[in-house]
Amino acid sequence: MNVVIDTNVLVSAALKNRTPEAVLRWIVAQPGWDWVVSTEILAEYKTVLARPKFGLSPDLLHQWLTWLETVTVLVAIPVTPPYPPDPTDAKFLACALAAHADWLITGDHDFTHARKLVTTTIVSVSQFKALVCDLQS
């Protein structure tokens, strides 16, 4: 299974240390499951987590960045389709398409329109936990 994770889910995991983090750790622990990213997504993860407003200590930031480098799987993106509702979300859809992702986990309601564009199942963290993690644990 291939899973794309929106940046807002990663930030919630890093800041709140609750369900989002548990879901991310569950995904990477499953045999046959991959957290897929593009170079653009990975760069966004790093930039956003380092924002001063989130207040991650240098040690915690380093831990998250090191973990991301080791647990994510980089995929090549041949083309990024336009996504007018929110052009900054196009990279996640492009990754989902390129990786034939089964899931895209997000807290962003802008992806509602994307359900018509991809076969990837787009869900919130809590939906993914209920539909997948809780049923397979």
Residue pairs with C-beta under 8 A, 6 or more apart in sequence:
1 30
1 32
1 33
1 34
1 102
1 103
2 33
2 34
2 36
2 73
2 99
2 100
2 101
2 102
2 103
3 27
3 33
3 34
3 35
3 36
3 101
3 102
3 103
3 104
3 105
4 35
4 36
4 37
4 41
4 92
4 95
4 96
4 99
4 101
4 103
4 104
4 105
4 120
5 24
5 27
5 35
5 37
5 104
5 105
5 106
6 89
6 92
6 104
6 105
6 106
6 107
6 108
6 111
7 41
7 44
7 45
7 48
8 106
8 107
8 108
9 20
9 23
9 24
9 105
9 106
9 107
9 125
10 20
10 24
10 45
10 48
10 49
10 68
11 48
11 49
11 54
12 20
12 107
12 125
13 20
13 21
13 23
13 24
14 21
14 49
14 54
14 56
14 60
14 64
15 54
15 56
19 125
19 126
19 129
20 125
22 129
22 133
23 105
23 125
23 128
23 129
23 133
24 35
26 133
26 137
27 33
27 35
28 35
28 71
30 136
34 73
34 99
35 71
35 72
35 73
36 72
36 73
36 74
36 75
36 95
36 99
36 101
37 45
37 72
37 73
37 74
37 75
37 95
38 74
38 75
38 76
38 77
38 91
38 94
38 95
38 98
39 74
39 77
40 77
40 80
40 91
41 91
41 92
41 95
42 68
42 72
42 74
44 91
45 68
46 65
46 68
48 54
49 56
49 61
49 64
49 65
50 56
50 61
56 64
75 95
75 98
75 99
76 98
77 91
77 94
77 95
77 98
78 98
79 94
80 90
80 91
80 93
80 94
81 90
81 93
81 94
81 97
81 117
82 90
83 89
83 90
83 93
83 113
83 114
83 117
85 110
85 113
85 114
86 108
86 110
89 108
89 110
89 111
89 114
92 104
92 106
92 111
93 104
93 114
93 117
93 118
95 101
96 104
96 118
96 120
97 118
97 120
101 118
101 120
102 120
102 121
103 120
103 121
103 122
103 123
103 128
103 132
104 111
104 114
104 118
104 120
104 121
104 122
104 123
105 123
105 124
105 125
105 128
106 122
106 123
106 124
107 124
107 125
111 122
114 122
115 122
123 131
